[in-house]
Amino acid sequence: MREHLVFVLFAPMGAFGSYAGHERRGSDLVPSRSAVLGLLGAALGIERADADGQAALRRYGVAARPLTHSAALRDYHSVQTVPAKVKHPGSRRAAIDAIGREINTTITVRDYRTDVAVAVAVWGREERWSLEQVAAALRHPVFVLFLGRKSCPLAAPVNPCIVEAPNPVAALRDCTAPIWLRHVADIAPGPITSDPFSGGTPDRVEQAPVEPLDRTVWHFGQGDVWHFEREADA
């Protein structure tokens, strides 16, 4: 048995990006490893440029499970770009003045999930902050916590608690939706995604850009994502 920090993220709208594209920004059902680590960093007050702090965050393992049957929502944004000949404009006005009528306007698609609630389990691997310290930070975060995009703030406290379980899959399967959530959302626990852990036997493994290597330039590395779709123990 080992300790896991378990908490629930709930918001009327959330966005969990996977492979980012210019014209479409899709959304998965649960936040990726990098998204959860970013949320922990926000709670602890770790700046994106703090290389040591970001490296320390990568020592935690992450697993997530949707608790609700969230619905898809699609939004559209207009985006303007300037030709490459305009080098490092100091402001939007400076860029417009430099190019005149050559502004390129495109439409981009942004996907969201609505009435989304996700149970998250975090465990330490030679961690810098104890799980108790992380839990305290989640209760009183330094920076505002949001669900994927700044336009999607959390709608309820995350209520972190430390539980003992043989693995993160067991910890999440023992996590039920809060009573209040059952009155505002369609409760439907789904499959679990997790970082690799000792002794685990996933139903499926995929490679995804989930490892945050440098948040100042949004550089992410590939990592294994384990999927557990059966109700049997991991």
C-alpha positions as CSV (number, residue, x, y, z in Angstrom):
1,M,0.0,0.0,0.0
2,R,1.2,3.5,-0.7
3,E,-0.2,7.0,-0.2
4,H,-2.0,8.8,-3.0
5,L,-3.4,12.4,-3.0
6,V,-6.9,12.2,-4.5
7,F,-9.0,15.3,-5.4
8,V,-11.9,16.2,-7.7
9,L,-11.8,18.9,-10.4
10,F,-15.2,20.3,-11.4
11,A,-16.2,23.2,-13.7
12,P,-19.1,24.1,-16.0
13,M,-16.6,24.1,-18.9
14,G,-13.1,22.6,-19.3
15,A,-10.7,22.0,-22.1
16,F,-8.1,19.2,-22.1
17,G,-5.9,19.6,-25.1
18,S,-4.0,16.8,-26.7
19,Y,-2.2,17.4,-30.0
20,A,-2.3,21.1,-30.6
21,G,-3.0,22.4,-34.1
22,H,-3.3,25.9,-35.5
23,E,-6.8,25.5,-36.9
24,R,-8.3,23.2,-34.3
25,R,-7.7,22.8,-30.6
26,G,-9.3,19.6,-29.5
27,S,-10.2,18.3,-26.0
28,D,-9.8,14.9,-24.4
29,L,-12.1,13.7,-21.6
30,V,-9.6,14.2,-18.8
31,P,-6.5,16.4,-18.3
32,S,-3.2,15.0,-19.3
33,R,-0.2,14.5,-17.0
34,S,1.3,17.9,-18.1
35,A,-2.0,19.7,-17.3
36,V,-2.3,18.2,-13.8
37,L,1.3,19.0,-13.1
38,G,0.7,22.6,-14.3
39,L,-2.3,22.8,-11.9
40,L,-0.2,21.6,-9.0
41,G,2.5,24.1,-10.0
42,A,-0.1,26.9,-9.9
43,A,-1.3,25.8,-6.5
44,L,2.3,25.8,-5.2
45,G,3.2,29.1,-6.8
46,I,5.8,27.6,-9.2
47,E,6.5,30.1,-12.1
48,R,6.8,28.7,-15.6
49,A,10.4,30.0,-15.8
50,D,11.4,28.2,-12.5
51,A,13.3,25.3,-14.1
52,D,14.1,23.7,-10.8
53,G,10.5,23.9,-9.6
54,Q,9.2,22.5,-12.9
55,A,11.7,19.7,-12.7
56,A,10.5,18.8,-9.2
57,L,6.9,18.7,-10.4
58,R,7.8,16.1,-13.0
59,R,8.7,13.7,-10.2
60,Y,5.0,13.1,-9.4
61,G,2.9,10.4,-11.0
62,V,-0.6,11.3,-12.2
63,A,-3.8,9.3,-12.9
64,A,-7.2,10.6,-13.8
65,R,-10.8,9.4,-14.3
66,P,-13.9,11.2,-15.5
67,L,-16.7,11.2,-13.0
68,T,-19.4,12.7,-15.3
69,H,-20.7,12.1,-18.8
70,S,-19.5,15.5,-20.1
71,A,-20.9,16.9,-23.3
72,A,-18.9,18.4,-26.1
73,L,-19.0,22.1,-26.9
74,R,-17.3,23.8,-29.9
75,D,-16.4,27.4,-30.1
76,Y,-14.9,29.5,-32.9
77,H,-12.2,32.1,-32.7
78,S,-10.9,34.5,-35.4
79,V,-7.1,34.8,-35.4
80,Q,-5.0,37.4,-37.1
81,T,-1.4,36.8,-38.2
82,V,1.1,39.0,-39.7
83,P,3.5,38.2,-42.6
84,A,7.0,37.0,-41.7
85,K,8.5,40.1,-43.1
86,V,7.3,42.0,-40.0
87,K,10.1,41.2,-37.5
88,H,9.2,41.3,-33.8
89,P,6.6,44.1,-33.7
90,G,6.5,45.8,-30.3
91,S,2.7,45.9,-30.2
92,R,-0.4,44.9,-32.2
93,R,-0.7,48.5,-33.4
94,A,2.9,48.5,-34.6
95,A,2.3,45.3,-36.6
96,I,-0.8,46.7,-38.2
97,D,0.9,49.9,-39.2
98,A,3.8,48.0,-40.7
99,I,1.7,45.7,-43.0
100,G,-1.3,47.8,-43.9
101,R,-4.0,45.6,-45.4
102,E,-1.9,42.4,-45.4
103,I,-3.4,41.0,-42.2
104,N,-4.3,37.3,-42.5
105,T,-7.4,36.3,-40.7
106,T,-8.3,32.7,-40.1
107,I,-11.0,30.9,-38.1
108,T,-9.9,28.4,-35.4
109,V,-11.9,25.8,-33.7
110,R,-11.8,25.4,-29.9
111,D,-13.3,22.3,-28.3
112,Y,-14.6,22.2,-24.7
113,R,-16.3,19.7,-22.3
114,T,-19.3,20.9,-20.3
115,D,-20.4,19.8,-16.8
116,V,-17.0,18.1,-16.4
117,A,-15.8,16.5,-13.2
118,V,-12.5,14.5,-13.0
119,A,-11.0,12.6,-10.1
120,V,-7.3,12.8,-10.0
121,A,-4.7,10.8,-8.1
122,V,-1.1,12.0,-7.5
123,W,1.7,10.0,-5.9
124,G,5.3,10.9,-5.1
125,R,8.5,9.7,-6.6
126,E,11.4,11.3,-4.6
127,E,9.2,14.3,-4.4
128,R,10.2,17.8,-3.2
129,W,6.9,18.5,-1.6
130,S,5.1,16.0,0.5
131,L,1.6,15.0,-0.4
132,E,0.4,16.9,2.7
133,Q,2.1,20.0,1.4
134,V,0.5,19.6,-2.0
135,A,-2.9,19.1,-0.5
136,A,-2.5,22.3,1.6
137,A,-1.5,24.2,-1.5
138,L,-4.6,22.9,-3.4
139,R,-6.8,24.2,-0.5
140,H,-5.2,27.6,-0.6
141,P,-3.6,28.0,-4.1
142,V,-1.1,30.7,-4.9
143,F,-2.4,31.2,-8.4
144,V,-6.0,30.7,-9.7
145,L,-6.8,27.2,-10.7
146,F,-8.6,26.5,-13.9
147,L,-9.5,23.6,-16.0
148,G,-7.4,23.7,-19.1
149,R,-8.0,27.4,-20.1
150,K,-8.1,30.5,-18.1
151,S,-11.7,31.0,-19.2
152,C,-12.6,27.8,-17.4
153,P,-12.1,28.4,-13.6
154,L,-13.0,25.7,-11.1
155,A,-16.5,25.8,-9.7
156,A,-15.9,24.1,-6.4
157,P,-13.1,23.4,-3.9
158,V,-11.0,20.3,-5.0
159,N,-11.3,18.7,-1.5
160,P,-7.9,16.9,-1.5
161,C,-7.4,13.9,0.7
162,I,-4.7,11.3,1.2
163,V,-5.7,7.7,0.8
164,E,-3.8,4.5,1.0
165,A,-4.2,2.1,-2.0
166,P,-2.1,-0.5,-3.7
167,N,-2.0,1.7,-6.9
168,P,-3.5,4.8,-8.4
169,V,-6.2,2.8,-10.3
170,A,-7.5,1.3,-7.0
171,A,-7.4,4.8,-5.4
172,L,-9.5,6.3,-8.2
173,R,-12.0,3.4,-8.3
174,D,-12.6,4.0,-4.6
175,C,-13.3,7.7,-5.3
176,T,-17.0,8.5,-5.7
177,A,-18.5,11.7,-6.9
178,P,-19.4,14.2,-4.1
179,I,-23.1,14.1,-3.1
180,W,-23.6,17.7,-4.3
181,L,-22.3,16.9,-7.7
182,R,-24.9,14.2,-8.2
183,H,-27.5,17.0,-8.3
184,V,-25.9,19.1,-11.0
185,A,-24.2,16.6,-13.4
186,D,-24.7,13.2,-15.1
187,I,-22.6,10.9,-13.0
188,A,-20.9,8.3,-15.2
189,P,-17.4,7.2,-14.1
190,G,-15.3,6.3,-17.1
191,P,-12.0,4.6,-17.9
192,I,-8.8,5.6,-16.1
193,T,-5.7,7.0,-17.6
194,S,-2.4,6.9,-15.7
195,D,1.3,7.3,-15.7
196,P,3.1,3.9,-15.6
197,F,3.5,2.4,-12.1
198,S,5.1,-0.7,-10.7
199,G,3.0,-3.9,-11.1
200,G,0.4,-2.3,-13.4
201,T,-1.2,-4.2,-16.3
202,P,-2.9,-1.7,-18.5
203,D,-5.5,-2.6,-21.1
204,R,-3.9,-0.3,-23.6
205,V,-0.7,1.9,-23.9
206,E,-0.3,4.9,-26.1
207,Q,2.4,7.5,-26.6
208,A,1.4,11.2,-26.2
209,P,3.1,14.6,-25.6
210,V,2.5,14.6,-21.9
211,E,5.9,15.4,-20.4
212,P,6.5,19.1,-19.9
213,L,10.1,19.8,-20.8
214,D,10.1,23.6,-20.9
215,R,6.9,25.5,-20.2
216,T,8.4,28.9,-21.3
217,V,8.4,27.7,-24.9
218,W,5.6,25.0,-24.6
219,H,8.0,22.2,-25.3
220,F,6.6,18.7,-24.4
221,G,8.1,15.3,-24.7
222,Q,6.5,12.0,-25.5
223,G,5.5,9.7,-22.7
224,D,3.6,6.4,-22.1
225,V,-0.1,6.8,-21.1
226,W,-1.7,3.7,-19.6
227,H,-5.4,3.1,-20.1
228,F,-7.5,1.0,-17.8
229,E,-11.0,0.2,-19.1
230,R,-12.0,-2.8,-17.1
231,E,-13.3,-2.9,-13.6
232,A,-10.9,-5.6,-12.5
233,D,-8.0,-4.6,-10.3
234,A,-4.9,-3.3,-12.0
